[in-house]
Amino acid sequence: MKLKISTREVAAMSVLIALGAVARIGLGRIAIVAPIEAYGVLVKIGLTETLAFVCGFVFGPILGFITGALIIAISDLLMIPGPWTPCIGAIIGIFGIGGGVTRRVFRNPTRNMLVASSLILTVLSEFLQNLWFALFFGIPIVVAFTMAVPTFATALINNTTLFVTVGSKTIKLMLEKLIQGAEPSKG
């Protein structure tokens, strides 16, 4: 199977990756100097997850996965890269896969579809991230999951809000301008 990516798709993915990386770096830097109570909220804003989902919904699961993984890889290179970078990149890439799979079931994004997708993907993502954290650092899994309850709740709220607002508008805009507005290829 050969993956053929158009220049429009590469350009759109590049913009989504750049936006996600810049937002993640900016929020990460603010979180470091913020009071400890704000740290968990800031690092769980979820724009990365939303952009990966959007790319997957518009261009398919493979490009969605690549977008999510690259946002994490690029932003971590400019923040604090570590052994978590590939794992977290793959986990965030799952949002892109989820977007592509969701598009196969629902052709047009609805509010309920976006809420359900956000909840399912966020629960899966948080479970995998906390499981990785527990295994990597040798912490009992129950302790890791208990410590993560506040950030888990924040991630659910943030991701759902961003999927319904930013995600919905971005999907509609990209479908109108990039897919339906594309000129037929001259071949």
N, C-alpha and C positions, 0 to 999 in steps of 0.2 A: 504494500500500500504506500503510495507516494502522497505526501502532504504538500498540497499546493496552496501557497499563501499569496494573496494579492498585495500590491503596494498599499492599497487603502487599508487592508487589515493590519499590515505592519505599522503603518502610520498611526492608526487608531490605538493599537496595542502599545506603541511607544508612548503616546500621550497618557494612556491609563497607567502605565508603569511609572512614568515620571511623576504624575500627580500623586500616586500612591506612595512612592518612595519619599518625595518631598514632604508630604503630610506626615508620614510616619516618623521621619527624622525630626521634623519640627515639633511634633507632639512629644516625641521621646526626649528631646532636649528640655522642653518645658516641664515634663514630668519629673526629670531628675532634680530640678530646683524647686518643685512644688512641694507643699506639705504632704506628708505620707498618705493622708486620706485621699488626696487628689490623684496620686500616682496611678492607682489601679483604674480609675476612671479614664484618665488620659491615655494610658497605653491600650485600653480596650475600646477606643473610639470606633474602630471597625471599618474605616474607609477602605482599607486594603481588601477586606473580605468582600465588600460591596463591589469594588472595581473588578475583582477576579470573577465574581458572579456575573456581572454585566457583560464582561468579555466572553465568558462561556455561553451566556444566553444568546448573544448576538453572533458570535463567530464559531461556536462549538466548544466541546469539552477540552480538546487538546490545547487550543489557544488560550482558553480560560485558565487551565492548569499552569501553562507557561507564564501567563501574566501574573498570577498569584505568587508563584515561586520566585519570579524575577523581582517583584516588588520587595519581597523579604530579603533576597540575596543582595540586591543593590543597596537597599537602605542599611542592612547590617554591615556591609563593607564600610559605610561612612559613619557607623555608630560603634557597636561592639560586636564584631563577628565572633562566633564561637562554634562549638560542636552542635549547638542547637539550630544553627542557621539552616542547614539542609532539611532537617526534620520539620521545623516550623514552616519553611518554604513549601514543603510537600503537603503539609496539613492545610495551609492557606490555599494551595493549588486545588484542594478538594472543593473549595467554593466554586472555582471555575468549572470543574467537572460537573458539580451540581447545577450550575447555570445551564450548561449544555444539555444535560439530561432533562432538566425542567422544560426547556424549550421544545423538546421532542414530544412532551405531553401537553403542554399549554403553549399554543402558538403566540398568544398575546399576554403580556404580563397583567395580572389582576392584583388588586390589593391582597386578597386572601391567599393567592398563590405566593406572593412575595413574603407575606408574614409566615406562612407555613414553611417555605424554603429557608427563610432566615432562622426560624426556630430549630428545624431539623439539622441544618448545617452547623449552627452555632453549638448545639449540644454535642454533636459529633466532634467538632473541632476542639472544644474545651476538654472533652473527655480524652482525646488523643494527646493534647498538649500536657495535661496534668499527669497522664499515665507516663509519658516520656520523661517529664520532670522527676517524677517519683523514682522511676527505674534508673535514670542517669545519675541522680544524686543520692541514691540509696535510701530514700525516705519511704517509710511505710505508705502504701497507696492510700489508706484511709486518712492519714495525716495530710497528705498532699491534696486530696480532694476536699477535705474540711477547710484547709487554709485557702482554697480557691473559691469558696462559696461567694464572697463579695464580688470578686472580679468576674465570676461566672454570671451573676445577676446583671452586672454592668454590661457585659458583652451581649447578653440577650436583648437588653433594652436598646443599646446603641446599634447593634446590627439590624434589629427589626426596624428601628426608626430610619436608619440610613437606606435600607433596602426599599422601604415604602416611599421615601421622599427622593433622595438622590438617585437610587437605583432605578426606580420607575421612570423618572424623567430622562435619565441618561439612556436607558434601553430604548425608549420611544424615539428620542432624538437620533440615536445611532441607526435604528432601523429605518427611519425616514430618510436620513441624509446619506447614509453609507450603503445601505442594502437596496432600498427601493429607488433611491436617486442615482444609483450607479449607472454609468453609461454601459451599454453592451460592448463587450470586448470585440475588437476587430481582429479576427483571427485568420 
